[in-house]
Amino acid sequence: MAKINLREMARNQSGVITAVKVGGELGQRIRDMGLVPGAEILVQGRAPLYDPVALRIMGGTLSLRNNEADYIEVEVADE
């Protein structure tokens, strides 16, 4: 299992969040969206210029900017 930033994940790649490496207001907002350690995510797609990224989490879809995705560490299966 490899640990990478969420920004580095490919379309249709899934993984489990291992850490949210930001505090303060931004960290709280990210956690409030359900992006917490242990949560399973799937990269559903990306905008034409690769920002933002659409994620599937807990049965819902959310959009996250790449500068926010940089703070989220994800464990993915080695390919």
Protein Blocks (a to p, Z undefined) as FASTA:
>chain_A
ZZddfklpcehiacddfbdcbehjllmmmmmnopaghiacddfbdcfkopacdddeehia
cdddfklmmmpccddddZZ
